[in-house]
């Protein structure tokens, strides 16, 4: 339960139930950076979670005394993997100096080895949040998970998280997974918010989890990143979500991951995706402004938090878009824009993405960006794209940078996911939520790799896509206080283990083993005899060379006939041409290939497949 006296100006007088006044608004000290272990209880700021044993009825009574539940975020936990690489070193190795550091405003990138996945991220982040806030497992009544890094098309990541609760006899927890590209984290948060505000709320806490690993092909390595955020949602919150919010949801194909696609990375139409993002931003900002009666949404809010997209530089362009709506251009600027749209190079796509932002001078716009948006991007510059976790990692970054000065301020947040779904809403900082105030020190303690080693780690993680029957063996030390993937069996079931930390007492099972379920005789045979993925063939020390391309033998022409260009041998992995239908009169048609040519073709395909393997 909360110490609500530190959360709002309208709270009850201090008493036996609420405790004494504490926190910045009561003259308390500003949260100071903690010791080297960034997860010690001393790092908790004033206004954190106190009496975790309050009954559900006490929580409901407190909400009723307030006259409004003031539902929002009480705590945020951000988890990131241990592997990182400097942006300058990565861009130099890729032959693009300045592209990542100057062009994208990135400092570092991070990513997992194959001993971590979205489930291990979520297990770690949830366990840490509960430990940091002194919560019992029975205190949680709902868990919603947002992700686009699905490991199973049926089993939810939320069901994996129940391993933390089941051993304590807690199974009455509502919620499941939400997915729509990068929007899933916001969908999870709004579901938790709606539950606490509803008549069905039973007085327990809700957890909104956003966990993702952004994977990209080798030529787009600047798009990698990974993080998991967990938000503790309840009434009388220090970060209150205001009642007004606007969504804009469309049917678009700008970024998607079809079932059966050959790689983990998405299919992206980059310019089109930018246009869809901007159209959603325009619509939500305009509609929310009309709903709350604000003509200028930039000036009316102290801080703005955006979905990260491809990186901090993209957020800067999004802010320019917001300024274009908040500060309308003059007649001269409009004339320039019309001339551009009527030019010979204008298209329906480019006219949207290349709109002129001339309502403010560039110096004014840069100053507003540094004041209102820049503090929310300090973590992102050291992590990279994070999909569903991006907006809430940015919100955490704002907390870390502003701290006590954030209290009493208003925040405008825009969340977006391709496909497309978006929501804009407002938060009021009535106090400071609990978070890891030493997150930057934690990032400093990561393992920093050379560009070649980091690329190899990214390749090894991506190599597990659609692979079963492998063990996640690693050679480096796994930091304590986290869950790690240990095995993926031949049926795709995954096992995890907890690595202990001397100062971090996470309440969770030491091992989450694969259940010995009742399998059929055929399925059980698969677990023992099925094809296994040999992890030793994909080591991070060197990249796997591409398969050699061997020329296919030419097909001999049929006797008495000239070889046609249409009668080329089928390509690799292409099924043989079907036999022709019987000709009129019942006589069979001539075969497409004679036996010798077909045998030569099959032999060549087999040789090529063996070489590729």
ABEGO torsion letter per residue (X at the ends): XBBAAAABAABBBBBAAAEBBBEAAAGBBBBBBBBABAABAAABBBGBBBBAABBAAAAAAAAAAAGBAGBBBABBBBBBBABBBBAAAAAAAAGBBGAAAAAAGBABBBBBBAABBAAAAAAAAAAAAAAAAGBBAAABABBBBBBABBABAABBAAAAAAAAAAAAGBABBBEBBBBBEAAAAAAAAAAAAAAAABAABAGBBBBBBBBBBBBBBAAAAAABEBBBBBBBBBBGBABBBBABBBBBBBBBBABBBBBGBABABBBBBAAAAAAAAAAAAAAAAAAAAAAAGBABAAAABABBBBBAEAEAAAAAAAAAAAAAAABBBBAAAAAAAAAAAABAABBAAAAAAABBBAABBAAAAAAAAAAAAAAAAAAAAAAEBAEAAAAAAAAAAAAAAAEAAABGBBBBBBBBBBOBBBBBBBBBBABBBBBBAAAAAAAAABBBBBAAAAAAAAAAAAAABGBBGBBBBBABBBBBGBBBBABBBAAGBBBBBBBBBAABBBBBBABBBBBBBBBBAAAAAAAAABBBBBAAABBAABBBBBBBBBBBBBBBBBBGBBBBAAABBBBBGBBBBBBBBBBBGGBBBBBABBAAAAAAAAAAAAAAAAAAX
